[in-house]
Amino acid sequence: MKFLIFTEFVPTQAMLREFLEQHGFSVVCLNGSMDLEQRRRVQREFSEKTRILVSTDAGGEGLNLQFAHVVVNYDLPWNPMKIEQRIGRVDRIGQRYPVKAFNLIFKDSVELRVQEILEQKLQTILDEFAWTRPRRSRFGGERGRF
């Protein structure tokens, strides 16, 4: 089983790597400071022998990581599309396993507030673009709903 852990910050990435290695896990890291060759080397190492990849959003851009199938969002971005992009790194055509995504959220934390805002944004998207039946537009006419 391969795990892809996302974090927003390089210092958090380093802390997670140290913690996981101290507990016996093999870990590689990707972040935006790496050049393309370094990123490809990490991608190969992750696909061949390492169980956990800790990545920033910038680190995983443009790489196919579909050999992983568990995504952990250690911290949540404010933009719901970033979560979709994170999951999309592993949930691609040709994925052989069901993809599972987990968001780490602590009670009374900033992440809990971020989750609440994300859920509100996603509900707005669903309300505005979901097709169910024609309804009156706020602008006076009828419109279909997906």
C-alpha positions as CSV (number, residue, x, y, z in Angstrom):
1,M,0.0,0.0,0.0
2,K,1.3,3.4,-1.0
3,F,0.4,6.7,0.8
4,L,0.6,10.2,-0.6
5,I,0.5,12.8,2.1
6,F,0.0,16.5,1.2
7,T,1.0,19.5,3.2
8,E,1.0,23.2,2.4
9,F,4.4,23.9,3.9
10,V,8.0,22.6,3.5
11,P,8.7,22.8,7.3
12,T,5.7,20.7,8.0
13,Q,6.9,18.3,5.3
14,A,10.2,18.0,7.0
15,M,8.6,17.4,10.4
16,L,6.3,14.7,8.9
17,R,9.3,13.0,7.2
18,E,11.3,12.9,10.4
19,F,8.4,11.6,12.5
20,L,7.5,8.8,10.0
21,E,11.2,7.7,9.6
22,Q,11.6,7.6,13.4
23,H,8.7,5.2,13.4
24,G,10.2,2.9,10.8
25,F,8.5,4.1,7.6
26,S,10.4,4.7,4.3
27,V,9.6,8.2,3.1
28,V,10.5,10.4,0.2
29,C,9.6,14.1,-0.3
30,L,8.6,16.3,-3.2
31,N,8.3,20.1,-3.2
32,G,8.5,23.0,-5.6
33,S,12.2,23.7,-4.9
34,M,13.2,20.5,-6.8
35,D,14.1,20.5,-10.4
36,L,12.5,18.1,-12.9
37,E,15.2,15.4,-12.6
38,Q,15.0,15.4,-8.8
39,R,11.2,15.1,-9.0
40,R,11.5,12.2,-11.4
41,R,14.0,10.4,-9.2
42,V,11.6,10.8,-6.2
43,Q,8.7,9.5,-8.4
44,R,10.8,6.4,-9.4
45,E,11.8,5.8,-5.8
46,F,8.2,6.1,-4.6
47,S,6.9,3.8,-7.3
48,E,9.6,1.1,-6.8
49,K,10.4,0.9,-3.0
50,T,9.1,3.7,-0.8
51,R,5.7,3.4,0.9
52,I,5.1,7.1,1.7
53,L,5.5,10.3,-0.3
54,V,5.1,13.6,1.5
55,S,4.5,16.4,-1.0
56,T,3.6,20.0,-1.2
57,D,1.1,21.0,-3.9
58,A,3.8,22.4,-6.1
59,G,5.9,19.2,-5.7
60,G,3.3,16.9,-7.2
61,E,2.4,19.1,-10.2
62,G,2.7,17.4,-13.5
63,L,3.6,13.9,-12.1
64,N,1.5,10.8,-12.5
65,L,1.4,9.1,-9.1
66,Q,-1.3,6.6,-9.8
67,F,0.7,3.7,-8.2
68,A,-0.4,5.2,-4.9
69,H,-4.0,4.9,-3.8
70,V,-4.3,6.6,-0.4
71,V,-4.2,10.4,-0.2
72,V,-3.9,12.1,3.1
73,N,-4.5,15.8,3.4
74,Y,-2.4,16.7,6.5
75,D,-3.6,20.3,6.2
76,L,-6.4,21.6,4.0
77,P,-6.1,24.3,1.4
78,W,-8.7,27.0,1.3
79,N,-9.5,26.3,-2.4
80,P,-11.7,23.1,-2.9
81,M,-10.1,22.6,-6.4
82,K,-6.7,22.1,-4.8
83,I,-8.2,19.1,-2.9
84,E,-9.5,17.8,-6.2
85,Q,-6.1,18.3,-7.8
86,R,-4.4,16.5,-4.9
87,I,-6.7,13.5,-5.3
88,G,-6.3,13.7,-9.1
89,R,-2.6,12.9,-8.8
90,V,-3.5,9.3,-8.0
91,D,-7.1,8.9,-9.3
92,R,-6.3,8.7,-13.0
93,I,-7.3,6.5,-15.9
94,G,-5.6,3.2,-15.4
95,Q,-5.7,3.3,-11.6
96,R,-5.9,-0.3,-10.4
97,Y,-7.1,0.3,-6.9
98,P,-10.0,2.3,-5.3
99,V,-8.6,5.7,-4.2
100,K,-9.2,6.7,-0.6
101,A,-8.7,10.3,0.6
102,F,-8.5,11.4,4.2
103,N,-8.5,14.9,5.7
104,L,-6.9,15.3,9.1
105,I,-9.0,17.7,11.1
106,F,-8.7,18.4,14.8
107,K,-11.6,19.7,16.9
108,D,-11.5,23.5,17.5
109,S,-8.7,24.0,14.9
110,V,-8.1,26.1,11.9
111,E,-8.5,23.0,9.7
112,L,-12.1,22.5,11.1
113,R,-12.9,26.1,10.0
114,V,-11.3,25.5,6.6
115,Q,-13.4,22.4,6.2
116,E,-16.6,24.2,7.1
117,I,-15.8,26.9,4.5
118,L,-14.9,24.3,1.9
119,E,-18.2,22.5,2.5
120,Q,-20.1,25.8,2.1
121,K,-18.3,26.5,-1.2
122,L,-19.0,23.0,-2.5
123,Q,-22.7,23.3,-1.5
124,T,-22.9,26.6,-3.4
125,I,-21.4,24.9,-6.5
126,L,-23.9,22.1,-6.2
127,D,-26.8,24.5,-5.7
128,E,-25.8,26.6,-8.7
129,F,-24.8,23.8,-11.2
130,A,-26.6,20.7,-10.2
131,W,-29.3,19.5,-12.6
132,T,-32.5,18.4,-10.9
133,R,-35.5,20.3,-12.4
134,P,-36.1,23.7,-14.0
135,R,-36.3,26.5,-11.4
136,R,-36.7,30.2,-11.4
137,S,-33.4,32.1,-11.9
138,R,-32.5,34.9,-9.6
139,F,-32.6,36.9,-12.8
140,G,-36.2,36.2,-13.5
141,G,-36.2,33.4,-16.1
142,E,-36.3,29.6,-15.8
143,R,-33.2,27.6,-16.0
144,G,-32.4,23.9,-15.9
145,R,-30.4,22.3,-13.2
146,F,-28.0,19.4,-13.6
